[in-house]
């Protein structure tokens, strides 16, 4: 979809959710926003916030933008053109760079990762909480529905099938706890391939985890 078609479509999508991704530098991260205005050349977004203040930005810096429109998700590289305040609302105006692409969405998008994740058992044979301990592994993929990882066979004893665990993940240097259940255990060469399904993801975790997943997905499409 070329820039003109994309802007024309967004004119009918005021208020749509937007994610902006900065790949590197001091302000690296994913920032939520929304479409507030659209003209013939650019998109006016609610200025993203960082720690309670407006995110510092500079003209001509390029960002990755994804926007929900018409029940679909679209991706485009954008360049910052200007910032202004309209009726006390700070706006960040961005211009598209190249074409916008429609991204296929599934219920739970699973992306590769190298995230360190901790597990603490909540049940099991001869279970005694005071004698249990956290086990940390490097996840190989994650979604809003669960996480996949591998462990050497000597660690199999820590992961009985269908056991429920407290799951610790770190997003933007902040720890979050979820409850998950081991639903997959499969030998793979010299390792065990395991899958943990989350028992629901509360909103305060879904937002940063969804942002991380979106960032990983967009990074994979650019590599």
N, C-alpha and C positions, 0 to 999 in steps of 0.2 A: 504494500500500500504506500503510495507516494505521500509526500508531506502535505500537499493540498487536500487529498482525500482524508488523511488522518485528522487534520485540523477541522475539516468540515464535519466529520463524525463526532469529534469531541465537543462541538458546539451544542450538541444535543445530550451531552453527558455531564453537565455541570453538577458538581458534588461527588463525582466518581472518585473512588479510592485510588491513590497513587503511592508507589514505593520508589524512592530515589536511592541509588547505590553509589557510594564513593569507594573506589577500589583501593586507594592508597593514600598515604599522608596522615597528617595529624587528625583529620576528621573522617577517617575511614569508617564505614559502617552503612547501615540501611536506615533510612529516615521516612516515616509515613507522611503523607500529605493528601491533598485532594484538588480536583480541578475546580477553580473559582471563576475563570474567564478564559475566553479564546478569541483571538482576533485573526486577521488574515495571515499573520506571520509567526505568531508565537502563542504559547499556552501560559496562562496566569495560574500559578499554584499557590496554595496556602504556604507561606514561608515555613520550611521545616524548623523544628525546635531541637535544641541540644542542651540538656541539663537546665531546662527552664528559661533559656535565652534563645534568640534567633541564631540559627546555624550560620557561622561566618562563611561567606561565599565571595567569589570574584568573577568578574565578567569573562566570558569565553571559556571558562572551565567546563569540561565535558563530564556528564553524569550518565548513568544508566537509569532509564525510567521504565517502569511497568505500570499500566493503568487498566482498571477493570471497566469495560464498556460494552453494553449490549449483551451481557452474560458471558463475554469472552475476555481473555487477557491479552493485552498488546504490549510489545516491547519496542523501545526506540532509544537510541543514543541522543541526548539533548545537550545543548550548549546554553549556558546562562547568558541572558541578554541584558536584563536589568532587574532592579528591585525597587518597589515603591509601596506606599501605604494608601489604601483606598478605603474610605469610611472606617478608619482605625484598624483595618485588617491588612497586615503586611503581606504583600504578594511577591512571589519570585517568578519572573517571566523567563521561560526557556524556549528555545527554538530547536526544532528537530534537525538532526544531522543524518541525512540519508533516509532510507525507508523504514516504516514501522512494520513489525512482523506480529502475526497472531501466534500465540503460544498455546500448544495443546495442554489441557488441564485434566488431571485425574483427581479422584477423591483424595488420595494422599500421594503427593509427589515425593518420590524417594530419591535422595541425592547422595553421592559419595561424600565422605568426610573423614577427617582424622581427629575427631573430637575425643578427648579423654572423658570417660563416663564411669561413675561409681555405682556399685550394686550392693545392697544390704538385704539379706533374706528376711521375710516377714513370717515365714512358716516353714515347716519341714519336719521330717522324722527326728525325734529327740531334740526338738527345737528349744534352745535356751538363749533368749536375746542377749543376756549378759556375756555369753561366750561367742557370739557371732562377731564378724568383722567385715569391714568394707573391702570389696574387691574392685580394683580399677583396671579397666581395659581401654584400648583404643578402638572406637567404633569405626566400621567401614562404610556404613550408610545410615541415614536417618530420615524420618518423615514425621508428620504430625500423628501418625498411627503407631509408630514404634521405632526400634533401632536394631540394626544387625551388626554382629561382631564375631570375631573368632578368638578361640583360646587354645592353648596346647592341651593335650589329653590329660596331663597331670593336674589340670585345674577343673576337670569335669565335676569333681566332687562338690565344688562350690555352686554348681548350677543344676540341681535336680529338675527333672521335667515337670512342667505345669506349676512350678513354684512361683509365688508372688514375691516381688522385690520392691524395695524403695530404690528409686533411680535418681542419681544426682547428675545434673548436667550444668555446665557453665556457659553462659551466654553474655557477651559484652562484660566480662569480668564479674558477673553476678551469678551466684549459685541458685539453682531451682531444684525442687524435689517433686518427682512424679511417682506413681505406683504403676508397676508393670508386671506382666506375667510371661514366663518363658513358654513360648509356643512352638519353637523350632529347635531341634538339636540334630545335626547331621554331620557325620565324619567327612572331612575333606582333606585328603592327603594326610599330612601329619598334624592336622588341626581339627578342631570341632567348630562347625559353623552354627551359630546360635542366633535366634530371633526373639526379641522381647516386644510384646504388644502393650502399649500404654492403655491403662484403664481410664481413659478420658484425659483431656488436657485443658486445665482451667484457662480462662481468658488472659490472666496476667502472665502465663507461660506461653500460650499460643501466639501472642503478638511477637515477642522476641524470637521464638523458635521459628515461626513462619517467616519472619524477616531473614533469619539465617538461611533457611531453606531456599527462599527466593534468591538470595545473593549467590548461593552455591549453584543454583540452576542457571542463572544468567551468566555466571562466570564460565560454566561448562559450555554454554552456547557460544561464548566468545573465544574459547581456546581452540 
